[in-house]
Amino acid sequence: MSHRVRFDSLSQKAYLNLWRTYDRLKAIEEEVFTRYMLTPQQYNALRLLRGVHPGTMQTLELGTRLVSRAPDMTRLLDKLEERQLIARNRRSDNRRVVDVGITDTGIELLVTMQDEVIDCHHRQLGHLSQDELEELIRLLHRAREPHEGPASSWPVG
């Protein structure tokens, strides 16, 4: 007896395929980050902060640039600060504004992880051609475009 999977709509089928793909690719990513006692979201924050080093980024801006939303940004940063991977400073002219920067220890960790992260992404999507990857990026951007705010700083290409 064959089990035929039915979907309520083509949109549902596409969404569930996207979700299943994310689940499979996430498992590969978690293997790497678990070895370094990081979540993918913490890694993403460190990567973004390295991009502005030696400068800093405001906490709110960092939150908008993360790949996925951080419901508790303070806790995410607390854990990174405990490990001395980041430093936070409150502005004296406005105590509500917190600037975050990556430390030398944070940069060293990213350098240590670099080859494994590159290999992880190759294991996830290395079977696709450059043209297929570019088309996938374009389609994913197109799918999320109406759901991103007008001030989204997520890179298009």
C-alpha positions as CSV (number, residue, x, y, z in Angstrom):
1,M,0.0,0.0,0.0
2,S,1.5,3.3,-1.0
3,H,1.1,6.4,1.1
4,R,0.4,9.4,-1.0
5,V,1.3,12.7,0.6
6,R,-1.3,15.3,-0.1
7,F,-0.9,19.0,0.4
8,D,-3.5,21.7,0.9
9,S,-1.8,23.9,-1.7
10,L,1.3,24.3,-3.8
11,S,2.4,27.0,-1.4
12,Q,2.1,24.5,1.5
13,K,4.1,21.9,-0.4
14,A,6.8,24.5,-1.1
15,Y,6.9,25.7,2.5
16,L,7.1,22.2,3.9
17,N,9.9,21.3,1.5
18,L,11.7,24.4,2.6
19,W,11.2,23.5,6.3
20,R,12.4,19.9,5.7
21,T,15.5,21.2,3.8
22,Y,16.3,23.6,6.7
23,D,16.0,20.7,9.2
24,R,18.4,18.5,7.3
25,L,21.0,21.3,6.7
26,K,20.7,22.6,10.3
27,A,21.7,19.1,11.6
28,I,25.0,19.4,9.7
29,E,25.6,22.9,11.0
30,E,24.9,22.0,14.6
31,E,27.6,19.3,14.5
32,V,30.2,22.0,14.0
33,F,28.9,24.7,16.4
34,T,28.3,22.2,19.2
35,R,32.0,21.3,19.2
36,Y,32.7,25.0,20.0
37,M,29.9,25.4,22.5
38,L,28.1,27.9,20.3
39,T,24.6,28.2,18.8
40,P,24.4,29.0,15.1
41,Q,22.9,32.3,16.2
42,Q,25.8,33.1,18.5
43,Y,28.2,32.3,15.7
44,N,26.2,34.6,13.4
45,A,26.5,37.4,15.9
46,L,30.3,36.9,16.1
47,R,30.6,36.9,12.4
48,L,28.7,40.1,12.0
49,L,30.8,41.8,14.7
50,R,34.0,40.7,13.0
51,G,32.7,42.5,9.9
52,V,32.8,45.8,11.7
53,H,35.9,45.2,13.8
54,P,37.7,47.2,15.2
55,G,34.4,49.1,15.4
56,T,31.3,48.2,17.3
57,M,27.6,47.8,16.5
58,Q,24.6,48.8,18.5
59,T,22.7,45.9,20.0
60,L,19.5,46.8,18.1
61,E,21.3,46.9,14.8
62,L,23.0,43.6,15.5
63,G,19.5,42.1,16.2
64,T,18.2,43.2,12.9
65,R,21.1,41.8,11.0
66,L,21.0,38.3,12.5
67,V,19.9,35.5,10.1
68,S,17.1,34.6,12.5
69,R,15.4,36.7,15.1
70,A,16.8,36.5,18.7
71,P,13.9,36.6,21.1
72,D,16.4,37.3,24.0
73,M,19.3,39.3,22.6
74,T,20.5,40.1,26.1
75,R,20.9,36.5,27.0
76,L,22.6,35.7,23.7
77,L,25.1,38.5,24.3
78,D,25.5,37.6,28.0
79,K,26.7,34.1,27.1
80,L,29.2,35.5,24.6
81,E,30.5,38.1,27.1
82,E,30.9,35.4,29.8
83,R,33.3,33.6,27.4
84,Q,35.0,36.9,26.7
85,L,34.2,36.7,23.0
86,I,32.5,40.1,22.9
87,A,32.6,43.3,25.0
88,R,29.6,45.6,25.6
89,N,29.7,49.3,26.5
90,R,26.8,51.5,27.5
91,R,27.0,55.0,26.0
92,S,27.5,57.7,28.6
93,D,25.3,60.1,26.7
94,N,22.4,57.6,26.4
95,R,22.5,54.6,28.8
96,R,19.8,52.8,26.7
97,V,22.2,52.4,23.8
98,V,24.7,49.5,24.1
99,D,27.6,49.1,21.7
100,V,28.9,45.6,21.1
101,G,32.3,44.6,19.7
102,I,34.1,41.3,19.2
103,T,37.2,40.7,21.3
104,D,40.5,39.2,20.1
105,T,39.4,36.0,21.8
106,G,36.2,36.0,19.6
107,I,38.3,36.6,16.5
108,E,40.6,33.8,17.4
109,L,37.6,31.5,17.8
110,L,36.3,32.4,14.4
111,V,39.7,31.8,12.8
112,T,39.9,28.4,14.5
113,M,36.4,27.4,13.2
114,Q,36.9,28.8,9.7
115,D,37.9,25.7,7.9
116,E,35.2,23.6,9.6
117,V,32.5,26.1,8.7
118,I,33.6,26.2,5.1
119,D,33.5,22.4,5.0
120,C,30.1,22.5,6.7
121,H,28.6,24.7,4.0
122,H,30.2,22.6,1.3
123,R,28.6,19.5,2.8
124,Q,25.3,21.3,3.0
125,L,25.2,22.7,-0.6
126,G,28.4,21.8,-2.4
127,H,26.5,19.4,-4.6
128,L,24.8,22.4,-6.3
129,S,26.4,24.2,-9.2
130,Q,27.2,27.9,-9.0
131,D,24.3,28.8,-11.2
132,E,22.0,26.6,-9.1
133,L,23.2,28.3,-5.9
134,E,22.7,31.8,-7.4
135,E,19.2,30.8,-8.5
136,L,18.4,29.4,-5.1
137,I,19.6,32.6,-3.4
138,R,17.4,34.7,-5.8
139,L,14.3,32.6,-5.2
140,L,14.8,32.6,-1.4
141,H,15.2,36.4,-1.4
142,R,12.1,36.6,-3.6
143,A,10.1,34.4,-1.2
144,R,10.9,36.4,1.9
145,E,10.9,39.8,0.3
146,P,7.3,40.8,1.2
147,H,7.9,39.6,4.8
148,E,11.0,41.7,5.5
149,G,10.6,45.2,6.8
150,P,11.5,48.1,4.5
151,A,14.6,48.8,6.7
152,S,15.9,45.2,6.4
153,S,19.7,45.2,6.2
154,W,19.9,41.6,5.0
155,P,22.1,41.5,1.9
156,V,20.3,40.7,-1.4
157,G,23.2,39.1,-3.2
